[in-house]
Amino acid sequence: MGEMVIEREFAYDERDFERVRALILQRAGIALAAGKRDLVYSRLSRRLRVTGHRAFRDYLDALERTPQSPEWEAFTNALTTNLTAFFRESHHFDTLREHLRTMARGQRIALWSCAASTGEEPYTMAMTAIEALGPAASSVSILATDIDTQVLMTAERGVYPLERIANLAPERVKRFFLRGIGVHAGQCRVHESLRRMVTFRQLNLLDPRWPLRGPFAAIFCRNVMIYFDKPTQVRLMRRLVPLLAPGGLLFTGHSESLLHVEDLLVPIGRTTYRRPTQAVEAEQPI
């Protein structure tokens, strides 16, 4: 029997896929796996409909002809995978809660969510701070960044379907969320006490300069490094660690290992690391 031919709306072949892999690696440092060919077609076919192109080759040609085109942002957004939930990997927030309780009351405390996505992670950080510190949580500020501008718009609104909070403890739901009524039935909004604590900003972690300054008491960099090759991961860590306060914590994703930068950080639990008290020199940008 001959090989099954898949009828596609847009012309798309292996060369197109390899071009996409090269462009997103160059643009955002994301290393797409060889098995993501169908995912790339699914994600980018929407952009071809919007831009009016009939073939991936033409779409990619247009991108490369205009390096400053706003379509680059849409291209990057389309290929960014966003998977998040409130209190995802809850042991991280248990550790953060205890870490915050060791800090002096009234001390200004900065936290950073490197891949904020639709906002669940930074808002969970805010809930954890309030649970740990009570009224003193007013001293906590959370920077939430992501490369994807579309998910940041959702995050800043702070409005979610009710099913996103279905697994939270009832007392947390009552304390931190407002249920929608009327036309907003079936939705919830994070409480203003959380929204005040979080500042959302677009940031590509591969940018040569970051418009931010530490020190941060904790940095969440979860499920980010899986998109980068090992050399890029090492360079990213060597930029992140100097932004941690001495004794500050770094949280990574459950499938991410930092064995290759063990000279920078001390493991203290599952995918949780502490910055040693001695100084760590910052390296050059990625």
Salt bridges, closest charged atoms under 4 A:
GLU9 OE1 - ARG49 NH2 2.82
ASP13 OD2 - ARG15 NH2 3.01
GLU14 OE1 - ARG37 NH1 2.71
GLU18 OE2 - ARG21 NH1 3.34
ASP38 OD1 - ARG8 NH2 2.97
ASP61 OD1 - ARG19 NH2 3.01
GLU64 OE1 - ARG19 NH2 2.49
GLU71 OE1 - ARG47 NH2 2.78
ASP94 OD1 - ARG97 NH1 2.99
GLU98 OE2 - ARG101 NH1 2.83
GLU120 OE2 - ARG164 NH2 2.27
GLU121 OE1 - ARG222 NE 2.76
GLU131 OE1 - ARG97 NH2 3.10
GLU131 OE2 - ARG172 NE 2.76
GLU192 OE1 - ARG195 NE 3.28
ASP263 OD2 - ARG238 NH2 3.13
GLU283 OE2 - ARG238 NE 3.65
